[in-house]
């Protein structure tokens, strides 16, 4: 097992023989690494934390440290990370809080670029990209295949819908619509569907057309959100779209929003 002599590992830590732990790493108690994890130099991991197989963590990243929340008083909370994630330099990934459910969870096949921060009780899905200095406040939910641009702070309790693209430097204080392209110039605004990203992922033209029609009702019709949502529900009924159709997902996301959505 290639563990550097200068690594510090607490008794009882579970590290399979296939893992690599670089110089200066510190792995505290109640940590479990999956097969083929690679920790480069000076990675710090506190527990309770579990990393699934094939995670690659780059230097000076902190994983599973206590949350930055004044209500936290050492309760037994967790961080769980899926598999095949790339976590670059100086990222900070914190455990949950008791009041927030006690769990921070990061899915699989994500790319977290340098200086990304994932705060307490966040839920990050699969196949996401968090670019350099993306900052998730506590309790943020990030849907699968989403991209959060560089230097974008995301307010606590915000939801980011699946397949959303958030441009660099966007201040996110409300929910980000699924399948949308949201960018901040003076303020964050949605600019229709993330067509390029959806085409790259193989979405059929008929689905893109239906999404485009729904977004025109929401963003360009002059209707308020409630009125637009009624029109979108009528569109769903007219075309007999199933409950798992992206337009139906969009409607459900808007209806369940507590902070309001960025339009």
C-alpha positions as CSV (number, residue, x, y, z in Angstrom):
1,X,0.0,0.0,0.0
2,X,1.7,3.2,-1.2
3,X,1.4,5.4,1.9
4,X,4.1,8.1,2.3
5,X,6.1,7.9,5.5
6,X,5.2,11.5,6.4
7,X,1.4,10.8,6.2
8,X,-0.4,10.7,9.6
9,X,-3.2,8.2,9.8
10,X,-5.3,7.6,12.9
11,X,-5.8,4.0,14.2
12,X,-8.8,2.2,12.7
13,X,-9.0,4.2,9.5
14,X,-10.1,2.0,6.6
15,X,-7.7,2.3,3.6
16,X,-7.7,-0.5,1.0
17,X,-4.4,-1.7,-0.4
18,X,-5.2,-0.1,-3.8
19,X,-5.2,3.5,-2.4
20,X,-2.4,6.0,-2.5
21,X,-1.8,8.5,0.3
22,X,0.8,11.2,-0.4
23,X,3.3,13.1,1.7
24,X,2.0,15.2,4.6
25,X,-1.6,13.9,4.4
26,X,-3.5,13.7,7.7
27,X,-6.4,11.2,7.9
28,X,-8.3,11.4,11.2
29,X,-10.5,8.8,12.9
30,X,-13.8,7.6,11.4
31,X,-12.6,7.9,7.8
32,X,-13.2,5.3,5.2
33,X,-11.6,5.3,1.7
34,X,-12.9,3.2,-1.2
35,X,-10.8,1.2,-3.5
36,X,-8.3,3.1,-5.8
37,X,-8.6,6.4,-4.1
38,X,-5.6,8.7,-4.6
39,X,-4.8,11.5,-2.1
40,X,-2.0,13.8,-3.3
41,X,0.3,15.6,-0.9
42,X,-1.1,17.5,2.2
43,X,-4.7,16.4,2.0
44,X,-6.6,16.6,5.3
45,X,-9.5,14.3,5.9
46,X,-11.6,14.3,9.1
47,X,-14.5,12.1,10.0
48,X,-17.0,10.7,10.0
49,X,-16.4,10.8,6.3
50,X,-16.7,8.1,3.6
51,X,-15.1,8.4,0.1
52,X,-16.2,5.9,-2.5
53,X,-13.8,4.2,-5.0
54,X,-11.7,6.0,-7.5
55,X,-11.7,9.5,-6.0
56,X,-8.7,11.7,-6.8
57,X,-8.0,14.5,-4.3
58,X,-5.4,17.1,-5.0
59,X,-3.0,18.9,-2.6
60,X,-4.1,21.2,0.2
61,X,-7.8,20.1,0.1
62,X,-9.7,19.6,3.3
63,X,-12.4,17.0,3.4
64,X,-14.9,16.4,6.2
65,X,-13.9,19.1,8.6
66,X,-16.4,20.6,11.0
67,X,-19.0,23.0,9.4
68,X,-18.7,26.8,9.6
69,X,-21.9,27.2,11.5
70,X,-22.1,28.8,15.0
71,X,-24.9,26.3,15.9
72,X,-22.6,23.3,15.5
73,X,-21.3,22.0,18.8
74,X,-19.6,18.8,17.8
75,X,-22.6,16.6,17.0
76,X,-21.9,13.4,15.1
77,X,-22.5,14.5,11.5
78,X,-21.2,13.1,8.2
79,X,-19.8,13.7,4.7
80,X,-20.3,11.1,2.0
81,X,-18.7,11.3,-1.4
82,X,-19.5,8.9,-4.3
83,X,-17.0,7.6,-6.8
84,X,-14.8,8.8,-9.7
85,X,-14.7,12.4,-8.5
86,X,-11.9,14.8,-9.2
87,X,-11.3,17.2,-6.4
88,X,-8.7,19.8,-7.2
89,X,-6.4,22.0,-5.1
90,X,-7.6,23.9,-2.0
91,X,-11.2,22.7,-2.0
92,X,-13.0,22.6,1.3
93,X,-15.8,20.1,1.8
94,X,-17.6,20.2,5.2
95,X,-19.7,17.8,7.2
96,X,-23.4,18.5,7.9
97,X,-25.1,19.9,10.9
98,X,-27.6,18.3,13.3
99,X,-30.3,20.9,12.4
100,X,-29.7,20.4,8.7
101,X,-30.1,16.6,8.7
102,X,-26.5,15.8,9.6
103,X,-25.2,14.9,6.2
104,X,-23.3,16.6,3.4
105,X,-23.4,14.4,0.2
106,X,-21.5,14.7,-3.0
107,X,-22.4,12.2,-5.8
108,X,-20.2,10.6,-8.5
109,X,-18.2,11.7,-11.5
110,X,-18.1,15.3,-10.4
111,X,-15.3,17.8,-11.1
112,X,-14.6,20.3,-8.3
113,X,-12.0,22.8,-9.5
114,X,-9.6,24.6,-7.3
115,X,-10.9,26.5,-4.3
116,X,-14.4,25.1,-4.5
117,X,-16.3,25.2,-1.2
118,X,-19.1,22.9,-0.4
119,X,-20.7,23.9,2.9
120,X,-22.6,21.9,5.5
121,X,-25.7,20.0,4.5
122,X,-25.3,20.5,0.8
123,X,-26.4,17.8,-1.7
124,X,-24.5,17.7,-4.9
125,X,-25.7,15.3,-7.6
126,X,-23.8,13.4,-10.2
127,X,-21.8,14.6,-13.3
128,X,-21.6,18.2,-12.1
129,X,-18.8,20.8,-12.7
130,X,-18.1,23.3,-10.0
131,X,-15.5,25.7,-11.5
132,X,-12.8,27.5,-9.6
133,X,-13.9,29.3,-6.5
134,X,-17.5,28.2,-6.8
135,X,-19.0,28.6,-3.3
136,X,-22.0,26.7,-2.1
137,X,-23.6,28.1,1.1
138,X,-25.2,25.7,3.5
139,X,-28.1,23.4,2.5
140,X,-27.7,24.0,-1.2
141,X,-29.0,21.4,-3.6
142,X,-27.3,20.9,-7.0
143,X,-29.0,18.7,-9.6
144,X,-27.2,16.2,-11.9
145,X,-25.2,17.5,-14.9
146,X,-25.2,21.1,-13.6
147,X,-22.4,23.6,-14.0
148,X,-21.6,26.3,-11.5
149,X,-19.3,28.9,-13.0
150,X,-16.1,30.3,-11.5
151,X,-16.4,32.8,-8.7
152,X,-20.1,32.1,-8.3
153,X,-21.5,32.3,-4.7
154,X,-24.7,30.4,-4.1
155,X,-26.9,31.5,-1.2
156,X,-28.0,29.1,1.5
157,X,-31.0,26.9,0.7
158,X,-30.9,27.6,-3.0
159,X,-31.7,24.7,-5.4
160,X,-30.0,24.4,-8.8
161,X,-32.0,22.3,-11.2
162,X,-30.6,19.5,-13.3
163,X,-28.7,20.4,-16.5
164,X,-28.5,24.0,-15.4
165,X,-25.5,26.2,-16.5
166,X,-24.5,29.1,-14.3
167,X,-22.1,31.5,-15.9
168,X,-18.9,32.7,-14.1
169,X,-19.3,35.4,-11.5
170,X,-23.1,35.0,-11.1
171,X,-24.5,35.8,-7.6
172,X,-27.2,33.2,-7.0
173,X,-29.8,34.1,-4.4
174,X,-32.9,32.2,-5.8
175,X,-33.5,28.8,-7.3
176,X,-31.9,28.2,-10.7
177,X,-34.3,26.6,-13.2
178,X,-33.5,23.2,-14.6
179,X,-32.1,23.1,-18.1
180,X,-31.5,26.8,-18.0
181,X,-28.6,29.1,-18.9
182,X,-28.3,31.7,-16.1
183,X,-25.8,34.5,-16.2
184,X,-25.2,37.6,-14.2
185,X,-24.4,41.0,-15.7
186,X,-25.8,43.4,-13.3
187,X,-28.2,40.8,-11.8
188,X,-28.7,37.1,-12.4
189,X,-31.1,36.3,-15.2
190,X,-32.2,33.2,-17.1
191,X,-31.5,33.3,-20.8
192,X,-33.5,30.3,-22.0
193,X,-32.5,26.7,-22.2
194,X,-28.9,25.4,-22.0
195,X,-29.3,24.2,-25.6
196,X,-25.6,23.5,-26.3
197,X,-25.2,21.4,-23.1
198,X,-28.4,19.5,-23.8
199,X,-27.5,18.8,-27.4
200,X,-24.1,17.5,-26.3
201,X,-25.9,15.1,-23.9
202,X,-28.1,13.7,-26.6
203,X,-31.5,15.3,-25.9
204,X,-33.9,14.7,-28.8
205,X,-35.0,17.8,-30.9
206,X,-38.6,17.3,-29.9
207,X,-37.7,17.6,-26.2
208,X,-35.6,20.7,-26.9
209,X,-38.6,22.2,-28.8
210,X,-41.0,21.5,-26.0
211,X,-38.6,23.0,-23.4
212,X,-38.0,26.1,-25.6
213,X,-41.8,26.6,-25.8
214,X,-42.1,26.4,-22.1
215,X,-39.3,28.8,-21.5
216,X,-40.8,31.3,-23.9
217,X,-44.0,31.2,-21.8
218,X,-41.9,31.7,-18.6
219,X,-39.4,34.4,-19.8
220,X,-40.8,36.2,-22.8
221,X,-44.6,36.2,-22.7
222,X,-45.0,39.1,-20.2
223,X,-46.9,36.7,-17.8
224,X,-46.0,36.5,-14.2
225,X,-44.7,33.2,-12.8
226,X,-48.1,31.9,-11.7
227,X,-49.7,32.7,-15.0
228,X,-46.8,31.2,-17.0
229,X,-47.0,28.1,-14.9
230,X,-50.7,27.7,-15.7
231,X,-49.8,27.9,-19.4
232,X,-47.0,25.4,-19.0
233,X,-49.4,23.0,-17.3
234,X,-51.8,23.4,-20.2
235,X,-48.9,22.7,-22.6
236,X,-48.2,19.5,-20.7
237,X,-51.8,18.4,-20.9
238,X,-52.1,19.4,-24.6
239,X,-49.1,17.3,-25.6
240,X,-49.8,14.5,-23.1
241,X,-46.3,14.8,-21.7
242,X,-45.4,12.1,-19.0
243,X,-44.5,13.1,-15.5
244,X,-40.7,12.4,-16.2
245,X,-40.6,14.7,-19.2
246,X,-38.3,17.7,-18.8
247,X,-41.1,20.2,-19.2
248,X,-43.1,18.5,-16.4
249,X,-39.9,18.5,-14.3
250,X,-39.6,22.2,-14.9
251,X,-43.2,22.9,-13.9
252,X,-42.8,20.8,-10.7
253,X,-39.5,22.6,-9.9
254,X,-41.2,26.0,-10.1
255,X,-44.2,25.0,-8.1
256,X,-42.1,23.6,-5.3
257,X,-39.7,26.6,-5.0
258,X,-39.6,28.3,-1.7
259,X,-37.1,31.1,-2.5
260,X,-38.6,31.9,-6.0
261,X,-36.8,31.2,-9.3
262,X,-34.4,33.3,-11.3
263,X,-36.2,34.6,-14.4
